[in-house]
Amino acid sequence: MNILSHNLLLAAPTIFCPTCCRYLGLTSRCTCGYALPQPLPAPGASLWRAALGGPLRGAPLLTADALYAVSKEGFLHARTLAGAVRWSQPLGAAARRSPVAAGGCIIAGTAAGELVAVRPSDGSIAWRYP
């Protein structure tokens, strides 16, 4: 799956195994037996496209049920695997890198030096540091 922003290929998604709590790179199956609910498309194929209001920062994060991406404008976006909008959460400052999954949250770093943890279920902020 390629993620396009402003018609430029930015990155391939990072896949996360919730069972082992580790990142799998671009494979859709973990050694523990966990597999994505649907296989990844062939390289270069698109499942859907979405306008997120600006360029993305880093690679999107792909979990078992959603895709998360941070934008230069400072939003953490969540989409279903079918491309439907789940939510968009303002982070308070421009995002710096790819989001990560940890501790039951999606975590993004900002240009202001904050880490912002967001609940994947509804996009509400769980905590900020510092």
C-alpha positions in Angstrom: 0.0 0.0 0.0 1.5 3.3 -1.0 0.5 6.5 0.9 0.4 9.5 -1.3 0.4 13.1 -0.2 0.3 15.9 -2.8 0.9 13.3 -5.4 4.3 12.3 -3.9 5.0 8.9 -2.5 6.2 9.5 1.1 6.5 6.1 2.8 5.2 2.6 3.1 3.1 1.9 6.2 4.6 0.4 9.3 2.6 -2.7 10.5 2.2 -3.4 14.2 1.5 -6.8 15.9 -0.8 -6.2 18.9 -0.1 -9.7 20.2 3.7 -9.3 20.4 3.7 -5.5 20.6 6.3 -5.2 17.9 6.6 -3.7 14.5 6.7 -6.0 11.5 8.0 -3.7 8.8 6.1 -4.5 5.6 5.2 -8.1 6.2 1.5 -8.8 7.0 2.1 -11.8 9.2 4.0 -12.1 12.5 6.0 -15.1 13.7 3.4 -15.5 16.6 0.7 -16.3 14.0 -1.0 -12.8 14.0 -2.0 -11.7 10.5 -3.7 -8.6 9.2 -7.4 -9.2 8.6 -6.9 -8.6 4.9 -3.7 -9.1 3.0 -1.6 -6.2 1.8 -2.2 -5.2 -1.9 0.5 -5.9 -4.5 3.4 -3.4 -4.4 2.3 -0.2 -6.1 -1.4 -1.0 -5.9 -3.7 1.5 -4.1 -6.7 0.5 -2.1 -7.9 4.1 -1.5 -6.7 7.7 -1.3 -7.5 10.4 1.2 -6.8 14.1 1.5 -5.6 14.8 5.0 -5.3 18.6 4.7 -1.5 18.7 4.1 1.7 16.8 3.8 2.3 13.8 6.0 5.2 13.5 8.5 6.9 10.1 8.5 5.4 6.8 7.6 1.8 6.0 8.5 1.1 3.3 11.2 -1.0 0.4 10.2 -2.7 -1.7 13.0 -5.2 -4.6 12.8 -8.1 -2.2 12.3 -6.9 1.2 11.4 -4.3 3.4 9.7 -2.8 6.4 11.6 -0.9 9.3 10.1 0.4 12.6 11.3 0.4 15.8 9.3 2.7 18.7 9.1 -0.2 20.9 10.2 -0.3 19.1 13.6 -3.1 16.5 13.3 -3.2 12.8 14.1 -5.6 11.2 11.6 -7.2 7.8 12.0 -8.8 5.9 9.1 -10.4 2.5 8.9 -8.7 0.0 6.7 -11.4 0.7 4.1 -10.4 4.4 4.1 -13.4 5.8 6.1 -12.6 8.6 8.6 -12.5 7.5 12.2 -11.3 10.8 13.7 -8.7 13.6 13.5 -7.1 15.0 16.6 -5.2 18.3 16.7 -1.9 17.8 18.5 -1.3 21.5 19.3 1.9 21.8 17.2 3.3 20.3 14.0 4.0 16.6 14.1 7.6 15.5 13.8 7.8 11.8 13.0 5.7 8.7 12.4 3.1 7.8 15.1 3.7 4.6 17.2 1.4 2.3 19.1 2.3 1.7 22.8 0.4 1.2 26.0 -3.0 1.0 24.3 -2.5 4.4 22.7 -1.3 6.0 19.5 1.6 8.3 20.4 2.9 11.2 18.3 5.7 13.7 18.9 5.3 17.4 18.1 7.7 20.2 17.1 7.0 21.8 20.5 8.8 18.8 22.1 5.6 17.1 23.4 4.6 13.5 23.3 0.8 13.2 22.8 -1.0 9.9 23.5 -4.4 9.4 21.8 -7.0 6.7 22.5 -7.5 4.8 19.2 -11.2 4.1 20.0 -12.4 7.8 19.9 -9.4 10.1 19.3 -9.5 11.6 22.8 -6.2 12.6 24.3 -5.0 10.2 27.1 -2.0 12.2 28.2 0.7 14.7 27.2 4.3 14.9 28.2 5.8 17.2 29.3 
